[in-house]
């Protein structure tokens, strides 16, 4: 499953404010719950905070991938967020975070959860993509950049496979 299969324009936001990691997670929970009413924002917030207490979801380069398994999740769900101002997320490189991809999965989706986390880490490893998301003028542009990046990456993967059928 790709991030495009779980991300929608409605769950992409280029301007969330928050002065701390906890406040950002609260705002993100409210934003996602507004789009998916079956997810209570308070419950979602508690799950995201509980996951952060296990260890930071910040992966470096100003990126965090907050994630959790949660009841009432209608399916694997993603949300792409750019913060108005970077906040401390206890990142491994000590850089404050300004880009987040929030991943929510139903309780039973353990394998998919891990696969998508790996895909997201690869997605955000591209410096050009990170810069494009940071400079996008609005939420729709961010969504289109994310969708376009995956299509380009998929095309390159197909090209590499067709050039080297044994690999």
C-alpha positions as CSV (number, residue, x, y, z in Angstrom):
1,X,0.0,0.0,0.0
2,X,1.3,3.4,-0.9
3,X,1.0,6.7,1.0
4,X,-1.2,8.0,-1.8
5,X,-3.7,5.2,-1.1
6,X,-4.1,6.6,2.4
7,X,-3.7,10.3,1.9
8,X,-6.4,12.7,0.7
9,X,-6.3,16.4,0.0
10,X,-8.8,16.9,2.9
11,X,-6.2,15.4,5.3
12,X,-3.3,17.6,4.0
13,X,-2.7,20.8,5.9
14,X,0.0,23.4,5.2
15,X,-0.6,25.6,8.2
16,X,-1.0,23.9,11.6
17,X,0.1,25.9,14.6
18,X,1.5,24.6,17.9
19,X,4.2,25.7,20.3
20,X,5.0,22.2,21.5
21,X,4.9,18.6,20.4
22,X,1.9,17.9,22.6
23,X,0.0,20.9,21.3
24,X,0.8,19.9,17.7
25,X,-0.5,16.4,18.3
26,X,-3.7,17.8,19.8
27,X,-4.2,20.1,16.8
28,X,-3.5,17.2,14.4
29,X,-6.0,14.9,16.2
30,X,-8.6,17.6,15.9
31,X,-7.8,18.1,12.2
32,X,-8.1,14.4,11.4
33,X,-11.2,13.9,13.5
34,X,-12.9,16.7,11.6
35,X,-12.5,14.6,8.4
36,X,-13.2,11.3,10.0
37,X,-15.9,11.7,12.6
38,X,-15.7,8.1,13.8
39,X,-12.3,9.0,15.3
40,X,-12.8,11.0,18.5
41,X,-10.1,13.7,18.7
42,X,-9.5,13.2,22.4
43,X,-9.0,9.5,22.0
44,X,-6.8,9.9,19.0
45,X,-4.7,12.6,20.9
46,X,-4.2,10.2,23.8
47,X,-3.1,7.4,21.5
48,X,-0.6,9.7,19.7
49,X,0.8,11.0,22.9
50,X,1.1,7.4,24.4
51,X,3.1,6.4,21.3
52,X,5.4,9.4,21.6
53,X,6.1,8.4,25.2
54,X,7.5,5.1,24.0
55,X,10.0,7.0,21.9
56,X,10.0,10.0,19.5
57,X,8.6,9.5,16.1
58,X,10.9,12.2,14.7
59,X,13.2,10.7,12.1
60,X,15.5,13.6,11.5
61,X,15.8,16.4,8.9
62,X,12.7,18.1,10.4
63,X,10.4,15.1,9.8
64,X,8.2,13.2,12.2
65,X,5.9,10.3,11.5
66,X,3.5,10.1,14.5
67,X,1.6,6.8,14.3
68,X,-0.6,4.6,16.3
69,X,-3.1,1.7,16.1
70,X,-6.6,2.8,17.1
71,X,-10.1,1.3,17.4
72,X,-12.8,2.8,15.1
73,X,-10.2,3.6,12.5
74,X,-12.0,2.9,9.2
75,X,-8.8,1.8,7.5
76,X,-5.2,2.8,7.2
77,X,-5.3,6.6,7.2
78,X,-2.6,9.2,6.6
79,X,-2.4,13.0,7.1
80,X,0.4,15.2,5.7
81,X,1.0,18.3,7.9
82,X,3.3,21.3,7.6
83,X,3.7,23.3,10.8
84,X,3.6,27.1,10.9
85,X,6.7,27.0,13.1
86,X,9.0,24.0,13.7
87,X,8.8,22.5,17.2
88,X,11.1,20.3,19.3
89,X,10.1,16.6,18.8
90,X,13.1,15.0,20.5
91,X,14.5,14.1,17.1
92,X,17.6,11.9,16.7
93,X,19.4,14.9,15.0
94,X,18.1,17.5,17.5
95,X,16.4,19.4,14.6
96,X,13.0,20.8,15.3
97,X,10.2,19.2,13.2
98,X,8.1,21.1,10.6
99,X,6.8,18.3,8.5
100,X,4.7,15.4,9.7
101,X,3.0,12.4,8.2
102,X,0.5,11.0,10.7
103,X,-0.3,7.4,10.2
104,X,-3.3,5.7,11.8
105,X,-4.1,2.0,11.5
106,X,-6.8,-0.3,12.8
107,X,-5.8,-2.4,15.7
108,X,-5.4,-5.5,13.6
109,X,-3.2,-4.0,10.8
110,X,0.3,-4.7,12.4
111,X,2.1,-5.9,9.2
112,X,0.7,-3.0,7.0
113,X,1.6,-0.5,9.8
114,X,5.3,-1.5,9.6
115,X,5.4,-1.7,5.8
116,X,4.0,1.8,5.5
117,X,6.3,3.3,8.1
118,X,9.2,2.0,6.0
119,X,7.8,3.5,2.9
120,X,7.3,6.8,4.6
121,X,10.9,6.9,5.8
122,X,12.1,6.3,2.2
123,X,9.6,8.9,0.9
124,X,11.0,11.6,3.3
125,X,14.6,10.6,2.7
126,X,14.5,12.7,-0.6
127,X,15.9,16.2,0.1
128,X,14.2,17.7,-2.9
129,X,10.9,16.4,-1.8
130,X,11.3,17.8,1.7
131,X,12.2,21.2,0.2
132,X,9.3,21.1,-2.2
133,X,6.8,20.3,0.7
134,X,8.3,23.1,2.8
135,X,8.0,25.7,0.1
136,X,4.6,24.6,-1.3
137,X,2.2,27.6,-1.4
138,X,-0.8,25.7,0.1
139,X,-2.2,22.4,1.2
140,X,-3.3,21.3,-2.3
141,X,0.1,21.9,-3.6
142,X,1.6,19.8,-0.9
143,X,-0.8,17.0,-1.7
144,X,0.0,17.2,-5.4
145,X,3.8,17.2,-4.7
146,X,3.4,14.0,-2.5
147,X,1.2,12.3,-5.2
148,X,3.5,13.4,-8.0
149,X,6.6,12.2,-6.2
150,X,5.2,8.7,-5.7
151,X,4.2,8.5,-9.4
152,X,7.7,9.5,-10.4
153,X,9.3,7.0,-8.0
154,X,6.9,4.3,-9.2
155,X,7.9,5.0,-12.9
156,X,11.6,4.8,-12.0
157,X,11.0,1.5,-10.2
158,X,9.2,0.1,-13.2
159,X,12.0,1.3,-15.5
160,X,14.7,-0.3,-13.3
161,X,12.7,-3.6,-13.2
162,X,12.2,-3.6,-17.0
163,X,15.9,-2.9,-17.6
164,X,17.0,-5.7,-15.2
165,X,14.3,-8.4,-15.3
166,X,16.4,-10.7,-13.1
167,X,16.5,-8.1,-10.3
